[in-house]
Amino acid sequence: MSGNIYSRAVRAHILVQIAIATIILDMIDLPSQLRAGVEEILGNADRSEFLANKEESPSKLIEIFLSKLETLKNRSPTGKLWFQYFEMVSLVKQFIESKRMGN
């Protein structure tokens, strides 16, 4: 694949992952404090700032999100397929990030 086609394919998979994450977040009943944290995270595109934040809110949100993802995974074979897809796209994103950082 040439660079442009590869870039478009990766972007498409990332957009699908974001759509899945948005659907899952809509299914979760979050307290107002965590809901405000989600809006702050979604408004801030800089991932390094989010990861550097050591507050309880992001880690609690991630824990709730992953438990909901696990619940959906165990619900049906289709849920398991989407869970695997979500993990694969996350892995690709980590690979791209590490390649850009030189790790």
Protein Blocks (a to p, Z undefined) as FASTA:
>chain_A
ZZklmmmmmmmmmmmmmmmmmmmmmmpccdfklmmmmmmmmmpmblklmmmpmcfklmmm
mmmmmmmmmmmmmmpmklmmmmmmmmmmmmmmmmmmmmmnoZZ
